[in-house]
Amino acid sequence: MLGISTSWRSEIARTGIEIIDAILELGMDTIELEYRITTQMLKEILPLLKKRRLTVASLHNFFPLPAGLPKEKASGDFFSLSSPDREDQEMAVKYTTKTIAWAQELEARAIVIHLGKVAMDQPMKILKKL
């Protein structure tokens, strides 16, 4: 299966239709929906997905973009499932659960989830030493 991520166009497109049209012009019919897709863009894309003109191979957490979060700050690391901060971790769980629900709805075969980071002092020094 060969597909393309909406990240190819999501930073410069204003609408979901712009993204999908560009992907269809490439001759692609399999996509990954990623974290810069807003709820409004998703509403525009859904009819095409429902008609099965496109297959959703995967979703990239957090999908769709959480309300109130600007596209410029969107990231798979915006909230952290491994955060020591309880509120950050709860938000990560909340939005990951939404991503999982959308994956089921769209029959996606996979979800890309960033599980977190390990805080390290000067990681490059440690890695070079190893």
VOGU-3710 file (C-alpha; in Angstrom, 3 decimals, decimal comma):
1> mlgistswrs> 0,000/0,000/0,000  1,330/3,406/-0,960  -0,152/6,535/0,564  0,641/10,118/1,453  0,252/12,138/4,624  -1,885/15,233/4,739  1,166/16,870/6,320  2,342/17,324/2,741  -0,178/20,163/2,399  -1,728/20,883/5,798
11> eiartgieii> 0,638/23,718/6,701  -0,180/25,731/3,579  -3,786/24,746/2,856  -6,696/26,667/4,289  -9,323/23,963/3,718  -9,576/20,208/3,853  -10,771/20,175/0,249  -7,534/21,884/-0,878  -5,512/19,130/0,780  -7,589/16,284/-0,638
21> dailelgmdt> -7,714/17,770/-4,148  -3,907/18,054/-4,181  -3,564/14,429/-3,051  -6,063/13,180/-5,633  -4,214/15,127/-8,358  -1,145/13,032/-7,502  -3,178/9,926/-8,239  -3,097/8,801/-4,608  -6,074/7,258/-2,881  -4,560/6,267/0,477
31> ieleyrittq> -3,782/8,870/3,128  -2,588/9,508/6,638  -4,598/12,166/8,434  -2,312/14,114/10,741  -2,472/16,456/13,702  -2,797/19,758/11,784  -6,201/18,751/10,417  -8,754/20,938/12,185  -12,285/19,888/13,017  -13,538/22,149/10,200
41> mlkeilpllk> -11,140/20,502/7,709  -12,282/17,085/8,896  -15,926/18,051/8,250  -14,949/18,974/4,692  -12,987/15,755/4,148  -15,518/13,335/5,675  -17,865/13,134/2,665  -14,962/12,051/0,440  -13,892/9,456/2,979  -17,438/8,180/3,384
51> krrltvaslh> -17,786/7,790/-0,388  -14,579/5,704/-0,204  -12,724/7,815/-2,748  -9,938/7,698/-0,177  -8,675/5,081/2,223  -7,306/6,160/5,586  -4,191/4,133/6,284  -3,388/5,876/9,549  -4,013/8,793/11,853  -1,297/10,808/13,543
61> nffplpaglp> -2,120/11,654/17,134  -3,601/14,099/18,155  -6,420/14,005/15,596  -8,202/16,228/14,881  -6,323/19,280/16,133  -7,567/20,012/19,667  -9,917/23,012/19,780  -8,171/26,240/20,682  -4,739/24,986/19,660  -3,303/26,967/16,733
71> kekasgdffs> -2,142/24,929/13,720  1,337/26,454/14,118  1,684/24,788/17,538  0,256/21,430/16,489  2,515/18,481/17,209  2,373/14,824/18,067  4,292/15,888/21,183  2,075/18,802/22,244  0,723/16,713/25,134  2,773/13,896/26,592
81> lsspdredqe> 1,488/10,515/27,684  4,623/10,096/29,796  4,585/13,576/31,309  5,196/13,832/35,040  2,683/16,706/34,979  -0,714/15,172/35,762  -2,712/17,744/33,756  -0,541/17,321/30,647  -0,833/13,548/30,902  -4,622/13,731/31,310
91> mavkyttkti> -4,896/15,931/28,207  -2,724/13,469/26,289  -5,013/10,602/27,297  -8,147/12,622/26,451  -6,982/13,540/22,960  -5,429/10,135/22,263  -8,786/8,560/23,115  -10,428/10,886/20,569  -7,835/9,849/17,976  -8,582/6,184/18,659
101> awaqeleara> -12,324/6,805/18,237  -11,704/8,537/14,891  -9,422/5,690/13,799  -12,251/3,255/14,411  -14,786/5,500/12,659  -12,544/5,935/9,605  -11,363/2,300/9,613  -7,727/3,358/9,841  -5,284/0,485/10,155  -2,817/2,307/12,406
111> ivihlgkvam> -2,259/5,294/14,672  1,050/7,099/15,067  1,467/7,948/18,747  4,443/9,653/20,356  4,752/8,058/23,776  6,895/10,767/25,316  10,443/11,779/26,004  13,095/10,925/28,522  14,682/13,998/30,042  18,455/13,789/29,688
121> dqpmkilkkl> 21,194/16,268/30,488  23,354/16,804/27,415  22,219/13,655/25,577  24,747/13,992/22,770  27,686/13,838/25,216  26,292/10,658/26,760  25,611/9,080/23,376  29,090/9,928/22,051  30,628/8,428/25,173  28,708/5,183/24,640
//
